[in-house]
């Protein structure tokens, strides 16, 4: 493991090179977001306002995140019950 010195207040970054890949270990200590990207409670980012993208390395393509499909831990219940 190699430790990289970071700026004041930032978490230390540990990384290890494994062949042609680099594995990074880090701790998220702070997150910033514009208020207009937060949900109605003002506490969490609203996924439909942020419009994040995902990169697929295999196809070297970017994908957008779509609309909400359902509530967490409930949308999969019918699949579990089919069993």
Backbone as a chain_set.jsonl record, in Angstrom:
{"seq": "XXXXXXXXXXXXXXXXXXXXXXXXXXXXXXXXXXXXXXXXXXXXXXXXXXXXXXXXXXXXXXXXXXXXXXXXXXXXXXXXXXX", "coords": {"N": [[0.835, -1.181, 0.0], [0.407, 2.231, -0.698], [0.635, 5.407, 0.711], [-0.826, 8.477, 0.094], [-0.164, 11.861, 0.481], [-2.522, 14.307, 1.357], [-4.492, 17.329, 0.858], [-4.958, 19.807, 3.47], [-7.243, 18.776, 5.885], [-8.409, 16.884, 4.268], [-9.222, 13.436, 3.708], [-6.811, 10.823, 4.126], [-5.374, 9.138, 1.333], [-5.202, 5.896, 0.267], [-3.584, 3.638, -1.846], [-3.141, 0.846, -4.055], [-1.213, -0.749, -6.438], [-2.121, -3.175, -8.712], [-1.027, -5.181, -10.933], [-2.005, -3.917, -13.986], [-3.904, -2.337, -12.887], [-5.244, 0.018, -10.492], [-6.118, 0.039, -7.178], [-8.133, 1.908, -5.086], [-8.423, 3.16, -1.835], [-10.441, 4.978, 0.223], [-11.858, 7.403, 2.473], [-14.934, 8.946, 2.683], [-15.416, 12.095, 3.801], [-16.773, 14.462, 3.652], [-19.357, 16.047, 1.83], [-20.455, 18.081, -0.778], [-23.165, 19.993, -2.094], [-25.184, 21.802, -4.391], [-27.893, 23.802, -3.279], [-30.16, 23.805, -4.907], [-30.199, 21.29, -5.949], [-31.08, 19.577, -4.039], [-33.437, 17.433, -2.277], [-36.962, 17.873, -1.347], [-36.919, 17.998, 1.414], [-34.508, 19.082, 1.874], [-32.312, 17.721, 2.686], [-31.074, 15.643, 1.261], [-29.512, 14.759, -1.877], [-31.493, 15.112, -4.81], [-32.177, 12.699, -7.051], [-33.379, 13.014, -9.543], [-32.966, 15.645, -10.067], [-30.223, 15.962, -10.021], [-29.307, 14.311, -12.078], [-27.379, 12.091, -12.638], [-24.635, 10.388, -14.311], [-23.508, 7.255, -15.668], [-20.613, 5.387, -16.299], [-19.787, 2.83, -18.48], [-17.28, 0.689, -18.647], [-16.743, -1.536, -20.217], [-18.181, -1.245, -22.674], [-17.376, 1.225, -23.183], [-19.074, 3.449, -22.855], [-21.416, 6.027, -21.932], [-24.175, 6.252, -19.696], [-27.403, 7.453, -18.828], [-29.222, 8.024, -15.772], [-32.427, 6.872, -15.192], [-35.975, 7.405, -14.656], [-37.684, 7.22, -11.452], [-38.324, 3.994, -10.209], [-39.581, 2.651, -8.157], [-40.286, 2.266, -4.596], [-37.645, 1.73, -2.27], [-36.773, -1.536, -1.125], [-39.325, -2.479, -1.508], [-40.07, -2.763, -4.136], [-38.921, -5.093, -5.071], [-40.239, -7.159, -3.77], [-42.368, -8.737, -5.052], [-40.788, -10.357, -6.708], [-39.289, -11.859, -4.887], [-41.313, -13.271, -3.607], [-42.097, -14.988, -5.633], [-40.221, -16.886, -5.563]], "CA": [[0.0, 0.0, 0.0], [1.088, 3.514, -0.742], [-0.169, 6.48, 1.269], [-0.602, 9.738, -0.608], [-0.487, 13.011, 1.31], [-3.63, 15.076, 0.803], [-4.578, 18.699, 1.358], [-5.401, 19.963, 4.843], [-8.637, 18.437, 6.13], [-8.864, 15.792, 3.398], [-8.882, 12.092, 4.179], [-5.659, 10.242, 3.429], [-5.713, 8.247, 0.232], [-4.352, 4.72, 0.161], [-3.799, 2.937, -3.102], [-2.249, -0.273, -4.326], [-1.19, -1.127, -7.854], [-2.23, -4.616, -8.933], [-0.865, -5.308, -12.384], [-2.282, -2.663, -14.69], [-5.011, -1.674, -12.197], [-4.98, 0.676, -9.23], [-7.229, -0.034, -6.238], [-8.076, 3.095, -4.227], [-9.16, 3.083, -0.587], [-10.586, 6.333, 0.737], [-13.0, 7.642, 3.344], [-15.644, 10.182, 2.351], [-15.612, 12.849, 5.038], [-17.618, 15.635, 3.436], [-19.97, 16.11, 0.508], [-21.048, 19.382, -1.06], [-24.181, 19.988, -3.154], [-25.947, 23.033, -4.526], [-29.209, 23.653, -2.658], [-31.196, 23.533, -5.908], [-30.14, 19.861, -6.286], [-31.537, 18.798, -2.898], [-34.854, 17.06, -2.253], [-37.819, 18.863, -0.681], [-36.545, 18.128, 2.824], [-33.252, 19.816, 1.926], [-31.277, 16.922, 3.312], [-30.416, 14.682, 0.387], [-29.594, 15.09, -3.303], [-32.63, 14.573, -5.554], [-31.584, 12.024, -8.207], [-33.966, 13.541, -10.776], [-32.411, 16.985, -10.277], [-28.781, 15.829, -10.229], [-29.132, 13.64, -13.367], [-26.05, 11.486, -12.711], [-24.33, 9.51, -15.442], [-22.738, 6.062, -15.329], [-19.714, 4.985, -17.376], [-19.59, 1.389, -18.643], [-15.958, 0.551, -19.239], [-16.764, -2.583, -21.237], [-18.619, -0.7, -23.966], [-16.858, 2.606, -23.233], [-20.261, 4.267, -23.108], [-22.062, 6.68, -20.793], [-25.614, 6.034, -19.59], [-28.095, 8.309, -17.882], [-30.084, 7.357, -14.811], [-33.799, 7.169, -15.568], [-36.986, 7.793, -13.674], [-37.867, 6.382, -10.272], [-39.059, 2.772, -10.517], [-40.37, 2.233, -7.003], [-39.692, 2.494, -3.286], [-36.654, 0.75, -1.856], [-37.164, -2.71, -0.356], [-40.683, -2.942, -1.788], [-40.213, -3.071, -5.552], [-38.473, -6.454, -5.323], [-41.025, -8.158, -3.036], [-43.001, -9.728, -5.922], [-39.772, -11.29, -7.191], [-38.942, -12.746, -3.782], [-42.464, -14.133, -3.341], [-42.164, -16.01, -6.687], [-39.297, -17.745, -5.047]], "C": [[0.876, 1.239, 0.0], [0.148, 4.567, -0.191], [0.199, 7.763, 0.557], [-1.024, 10.877, 0.305], [-1.536, 13.86, 0.606], [-3.621, 16.477, 1.383], [-5.133, 18.702, 2.784], [-6.89, 19.647, 4.971], [-9.162, 17.301, 5.262], [-8.433, 14.458, 3.979], [-7.651, 11.589, 3.448], [-6.13, 9.26, 2.368], [-4.707, 7.113, 0.196], [-4.633, 4.055, -1.161], [-2.771, 1.835, -3.271], [-2.344, -0.606, -5.804], [-1.18, -2.648, -7.948], [-2.187, -4.823, -10.437], [-1.088, -3.961, -13.044], [-3.394, -1.858, -14.021], [-4.528, -1.002, -10.922], [-6.239, 0.598, -8.377], [-7.07, 1.123, -5.268], [-8.961, 2.878, -3.008], [-9.237, 4.502, -0.037], [-11.81, 6.407, 1.633], [-13.628, 8.963, 2.931], [-15.951, 10.895, 3.654], [-16.545, 14.038, 4.865], [-18.142, 15.599, 2.01], [-20.616, 17.47, 0.358], [-22.069, 19.239, -2.177], [-24.858, 21.341, -3.192], [-27.347, 22.802, -3.959], [-30.292, 23.326, -3.675], [-31.184, 22.077, -6.383], [-30.661, 18.978, -5.16], [-33.025, 18.483, -2.994], [-35.654, 18.092, -1.457], [-37.511, 19.019, 0.8], [-35.25, 18.921, 2.983], [-32.094, 19.022, 2.473], [-30.493, 16.009, 2.402], [-30.496, 15.131, -1.064], [-30.804, 14.395, -3.937], [-32.09, 14.015, -6.866], [-32.111, 12.58, -9.524], [-33.516, 14.974, -11.07], [-30.928, 16.918, -10.611], [-28.478, 15.255, -11.612], [-27.73, 13.045, -13.52], [-25.883, 10.628, -13.961], [-23.469, 8.357, -14.944], [-21.879, 5.708, -16.536], [-19.557, 3.481, -17.352], [-18.283, 1.188, -19.377], [-15.947, -0.466, -20.37], [-17.14, -2.071, -22.611], [-18.084, 0.706, -24.199], [-17.972, 3.581, -23.603], [-20.772, 4.874, -21.81], [-23.557, 6.421, -20.859], [-26.191, 7.02, -18.584], [-28.924, 7.466, -16.932], [-31.503, 7.813, -15.1], [-34.694, 7.551, -14.41], [-37.034, 6.808, -12.508], [-38.735, 5.179, -10.647], [-39.937, 2.299, -9.367], [-39.629, 2.508, -5.715], [-38.717, 1.37, -2.943], [-37.238, -0.324, -0.96], [-38.604, -3.147, -0.609], [-40.835, -3.369, -3.243], [-39.814, -4.518, -5.865], [-39.29, -7.536, -4.64], [-41.727, -9.158, -3.95], [-42.006, -10.761, -6.473], [-39.389, -12.304, -6.128], [-40.075, -13.744, -3.539], [-42.631, -15.207, -4.407], [-41.261, -17.183, -6.352], [-38.658, -18.88, -5.491]], "O": [[1.939, 1.278, 0.619], [-1.018, 4.619, -0.582], [1.375, 8.103, 0.427], [-2.129, 10.858, 0.847], [-1.446, 14.101, -0.597], [-2.843, 16.782, 2.287], [-5.705, 17.711, 3.239], [-7.706, 20.201, 4.234], [-10.262, 16.806, 5.504], [-7.409, 14.361, 4.656], [-7.463, 11.895, 2.27], [-7.177, 8.629, 2.514], [-3.501, 7.343, 0.105], [-5.789, 3.919, -1.561], [-1.678, 1.886, -2.706], [-3.44, -0.728, -6.35], [-0.343, -3.318, -7.344], [-3.193, -4.658, -11.127], [-0.433, -2.977, -12.699], [-3.787, -0.808, -14.53], [-3.521, -1.407, -10.341], [-7.307, 1.039, -8.801], [-6.0, 1.307, -4.689], [-10.112, 2.461, -3.134], [-8.21, 5.154, 0.147], [-12.697, 5.557, 1.552], [-12.943, 9.981, 2.838], [-16.661, 10.366, 4.509], [-17.056, 14.565, 5.853], [-17.443, 15.168, 1.094], [-21.263, 17.955, 1.287], [-21.869, 18.455, -3.105], [-25.083, 21.959, -2.152], [-27.921, 21.728, -4.138], [-31.254, 22.635, -3.341], [-32.065, 21.67, -7.141], [-30.685, 17.755, -5.3], [-33.777, 19.166, -3.691], [-35.094, 19.066, -0.954], [-37.807, 20.06, 1.385], [-34.925, 19.379, 4.078], [-31.014, 19.567, 2.704], [-29.366, 15.632, 2.724], [-31.447, 15.812, -1.447], [-31.096, 13.238, -3.636], [-31.598, 14.771, -7.704], [-31.382, 12.62, -10.516], [-33.669, 15.458, -12.191], [-30.429, 17.725, -11.395], [-27.507, 15.66, -12.252], [-26.98, 13.437, -14.413], [-26.859, 10.202, -14.579], [-22.788, 8.471, -13.925], [-22.36, 5.727, -17.668], [-19.227, 2.91, -16.313], [-18.175, 1.472, -20.57], [-15.238, -0.294, -21.361], [-16.499, -2.416, -23.603], [-18.299, 1.305, -25.253], [-17.844, 4.405, -24.509], [-20.587, 4.313, -20.731], [-24.139, 6.375, -21.942], [-25.536, 7.374, -17.604], [-29.285, 6.332, -17.247], [-31.756, 9.01, -15.237], [-34.238, 7.959, -13.342], [-36.488, 5.707, -12.582], [-39.755, 5.328, -11.321], [-40.936, 1.616, -9.592], [-38.475, 2.935, -5.735], [-38.942, 0.209, -3.285], [-38.103, -0.045, -0.129], [-39.067, -4.1, 0.018], [-41.644, -4.245, -3.55], [-40.318, -5.103, -6.824], [-39.068, -8.72, -4.894], [-41.69, -10.353, -3.653], [-42.369, -11.92, -6.678], [-39.185, -13.479, -6.434], [-39.825, -14.924, -3.294], [-43.242, -16.241, -4.136], [-41.49, -18.312, -6.785], [-37.844, -19.453, -4.767]]}, "num_chains": 1, "name": "protein.A"}
